[in-house]
Amino acid sequence: MARSDTRDWAQARRDRTRHLIELGGLLTKAGLVELVQDDRATLLGALLELAGRLREGDDEATPAGLRARWRHAGLRAFHQEREAEADAARRLQGEGTAAERGSA
């Protein structure tokens, strides 16, 4: 039984690590790491400000409105990334087909 507990704990730790890595990837994907020159205090300050805006709203939007706007922008960015990756894969596939025709 102790061995099982250890495996559960290890799996939970791996899951948490993966989650944190994914969150860091989002900061990188958004370009924030480069924009603040990898200054973690600046990143934390920006995230704290965002959290405050989500708790209290701001002059322009309610917390729910901010979440909806940010979610829409994030979904659009993910969609654009998938489209760019699909276009690149199609180009590579087309190049491979052309190379095969040239060698025939």
N, C-alpha and C positions, 0 to 999 in steps of 0.2 A: 504494500500500500504506500509506503514512503516513496518508493521509486515512482509510482504514478503521480504522487503529489509533486515530485521534482519535475517530472515531465510537463505537468500542467503549468507549473510556475515558469519553466523554461519557455513553453509555448506562449504564455502570456507576455513574457519579456520580449520574445521575438516579434510578436504582434505589435507591442508598443514601440519597439525600435523601428519597425517598418513604417508605422504610422508617423513617427517623428521625421523619418527620412523623407517620406512623401510630402509632409508639410514644408520641410526645408526646400524640397524641389519646387514647390509652388512659389516660394519667395524668389528662387532663382529664375523660374519661368516668367514671373512677372517683371523681371529686370531690376528688382529692388536691391539685390546684393551689389550689383554693379553701380547702380545709381548712388548708393550711399558708401561706395568703396569698401564694402564688407565691414562697415562699422556697426557692430552688434548693438551698441547702446542706442544708435540712431534707429535701427530697425525695431528694437524693443519700444522706444518712445513712440514711433509711428503706430505700432500695433496697439499700444496702450491708448493712444488717441482714438484709433478706430473702435476699440472696445468701448470707450467712453461714449462715442457717438452712437453706438448700437444700444447702449443702456439708456441714453437720454434723448437721442435724436439730435438734430441740428437745426439751424435756421431754415433749411430748405426742405427737410424730409423727416418723417417719423422713423423710428428704428425699423419697423416693418418695411417701409418704403426703401430705406437704405439697403436692407438685406435683399429685397426683390431686385433692385437696380444692380447691385453687385453680383448677385447670382446670374442675372441675365448676361452681364458682361463676361463673367467667367465661362458660362456655357457657350457663348459665342466664340470666345478664345479657344476653348477646347475643340469646338467644331472646325474652326479655321485651321487648327493644328492638324486635325485628322484629315481634312481635305488636302492640305499641303503634303502630308505623308503619303496619301493615296496618289496624288499627282506625281510625286517623286518615284513611287513604286511603278506607276504606269510608264514613266519615262525610261526607267531602268529596264523594264520588261520589253519596251519597244526597241531599245538599244541592243538588247540580247537577241531579239528576233532579227534585227538588221544585220548583226554580226554573223548570225547563223546563215542568213541568205548569202552574205558575201563570201563565206567559206565553202559554200556548196558548189 
